[in-house]
Amino acid sequence: MNQQAIRILVVDDESAIRRALRPPLAELGFHVSEASRGEEALQALRAAAHDVVLLDINMPGIGGIETLRRIRALAPRLPVLMLTVRDQEEDKVEALDLGADDYVTKPFSTRELIARIRAAVRRVRAPARAEDAPIEIGEIRLEPVKRTVTRRGELIRLTRKEFDILHCLMSRAGRVVTYAKLLTAVWGADCREEVEYLRTFVRQLRKKIEDDPSNPLYLLTDVYVGYRFADAQMFKEATANSSESADSSDPESIDVS
């Protein structure tokens, strides 16, 4: 991806956050614009084209959720990533249901943030895929027409519901699918609260598609929010780093808690 072409609008009322994000984003070639309120963000989007928006949920004025709603009316396909804090699961779900592409939880590392930004822009720029086209990520290949899934060329035997869950997630690879959306897509709106039921199916799926179901590389959990299937780049990076432990004292972390 040509990072020079990525124009990002950072929307946060905390000047310390905007100030901390400028150097790493600019160093990587991103063109950074800023706004401190939702109203300013909407003016900026009307005045100039942007490739992605980083939007704080908690802001004065119209706030992040209402700003997202208005951005979606203004630019339905513009990637929007939400900045949240750890105890805002309901806000995360609401934002995703309104069309946010992803979210990043404060405090966050710049490395994670930039990876999420790249992934969101990559998904929008990717050529449209026919709904019945095969999906191949890593060693997993799903064929919607045949309703088959193979791993390393070997057929995986799935139940009808397991296949439907996997298809829903793989067709949205890289994006979080909330519990309610996934349950509604597979079982219907009457079952949108049956999260424990869904978790049972996901555990069974992991046993069939993952080398180590307790440390999944494909079918990932976003705690209290939903699931996401790794896209090709995420899987490649996870595989390359699978032997490395996470560095909890990341020197690039931006602590805003």
N, C-alpha and C positions, 0 to 999 in steps of 0.2 A: 504493500500500500504506500502510496506517495504521501508521506506525512506533511510535506510542504503544502499540500492542497487542503488540509483539514483546518477549517475555521471553527473555533469553539467559543461558545458564549458561556461564561461562568457567571452564575446568578446566585449570590449569597450576600446576606446583609452584614456578615462579619468580614471586615476589611482584612483581618489577619489571615483568613482562609484564602481570599483572593490573592493577597500578597505572597502567601506561601506557594500557591500554585503557579504563579507566573513564571519563575525561573525554570523549573523542570519541563513545563509544557513548551515554553519558547525554545529551550535548548534542543528539544526533539523536533523542532520545526513547525509546531502548531502556531497558528495565528490566533491570539487570545484577545477576546473582547470581554468586557465586564459589565455587570449590572448589580445593583444592591437591592432591588425590589422587583417584584413581578411586573409591575407596570412599566418599569424601565426596560425589562427584558422584552416585553411585547413590542415596545417602540423600536428597539434595536432589531428585532426580527422583521419588522415591517420595512425598516430602512435599508437593510443589507442582508445578503444571503449568508447563511451559516450551515455548517455540516453536522454539528452536534451541539446539544445544550446540556450543561451540567447544572442542575437545578436543586437548590436547597428546599426542603419541605417546610421548615419553620422559619418564616420571614414575616415582618410586619406588612401591612397593606393587604393585598388580596391573597397572599400566602402561596406556598408552592403547589398545593393540590389544585387550587382554582387557576393558577397560572398554567399548569399542565393542561387542564381542560381547555383553556383558551388557545394554547399552542396547538393542540390537536385539531381544533377547528380551523386554525390559520394554516397549519402545515402538517397534514396527517402522517406523512412519512418521515419527518425530521426526527432523527434519533434523540431521545431525551433520557438522561440518566439522573436519578434522584439521589441527593445526599440526605442520609437519615442518621439517627442515633440508634443505639442498640435496642431500646425499649419501644420502638415505634413499629411493631409488626403490623398493626392494623393499618397504619399509614402506608407501609410498603405494599400491602395487598391492595389497598384502594388505588394507589398510584399505578400499579401494574394493571389492574382492571380498567383503568382509564387510558391505558395505552403507553405507559412508560416502558422503555426498552430494557432498563435494568436499574439497579440501585447500588450505591456504595455506602457502607456503614462507617460512620465516624467513631473513633479515629481510624484513618485508613492510610495505607502506604501509597506513595505516588506510583510505584510499580504496578500495584493492583488496579489503581484508577486508570492508568494509561492503557493497561491491557483491556479493561472493560470498554474504554472509549474506542479503541481500535476495533474491538469485536462488534460493537454497535454500528460503526460506520461501515465495516466490512459486510455486515448482513444487508444493509440498505443498498450498497453498491453491487452486490452479487446479482448475476442474471436471474430472472424469474425462473422458477422450477415448476414444471407441470405437476399437478397434484398426484397423478398416477405414476410419476417417474420414480425409479428406484432411488433409495437413499443409502449412501455408503459413507460411514465414518469409522476410521480405524479399521478394525477387523470385522465390523458388523455391517451387514448388508440387508436392508429391508426392501422387499418388493410388494408394494401396495396391491397391485392387480392380482398377483398370485397368493397374497397374504402369507408370504414366507419370510423367514429370517434365517440368515446363515452367519456363522462365525468361523473365520479361517476356512471358508468353503464348506463347512459342515452344517447341516440343517439343525436348527434349534427348535425343539418342539414346544410351542407355546399354546396356552389356552386362548380362546377368542378374546377374552378381556385383557390378557397379558399382551397380546398383539396390539389391541386397540390403544392401550396405555403407551406402549413403545412407539407406535406410529404417531400418536399425538405429540410425544416428546421429541422424537427425531425430526419430525417435520418442522419443529420450532427450535432446532438445535442451537444451543448457546443462550437461549432465552429462558427466563423463569416462567414456568406454568404454575399458577397458584393451585392449591388443593381444590378449591371450589371449581375452577375452570376445568381442571382435569377430571374431576368427578362428574361434572355436568356433561363433558364431552363423551365420556365412556358409559356412564350409567344413567344420565339424565338429571334434570334440575332437582328432582325430589331427593337425590342422594348427595347433594353438594356439601352436606355437613359430615359425611361418613369418612372422616379422615383416617381413623384407625383401620377401617376396612381397606382403604387405599394402601396404607402402609404395609399391610399383609401381602398384597399383590406385588408391591415394589420389592419387598424382601425376596419373594420367590423369583422375580425377574432378575435380580442381582445374582442369585445363585446360578442362573442359566447363562448370563452374558459376561460376568466379571471373573477375572482370575482370582481376585480376593474380594469377596462380597463385603467384607468389613472395611475395606479401603477402596471404594469404587473409583474407577477412572472415567466411566461412561455416564452412569445414572447418578447424578449428584443431588444432594439435599440442600435446600435453602431453608434453614431451620425456622419453623413456625410460619413459613410462607408457601413453599411448594417444592417442586422438583425442576431440574433442568438436565437435558442431555448435552454432554460436551459437544461443541462443534469440532471440526477437523483440526483447527489450530489449537484450541484448548486441549484436545486429546494429545496432540503432538507434544505440547509443552508439558502436560502432566506426565506423559510417559518419560520424557527426558529428565524430569525432576523427581520421579517417583522414589528414587533412592535417597533423596535429600530430605531432611527434616525441615519443617517450617521454622523460619527465624523470627521468633516472637519479639526480638528487640531490633527490628528493622531500622537501620539508621535513617532510612528515607521516610519513616512514618511521620504523618502530620497529626499530632495529637490535639484534637479540638474538644475533648470531653470535659 
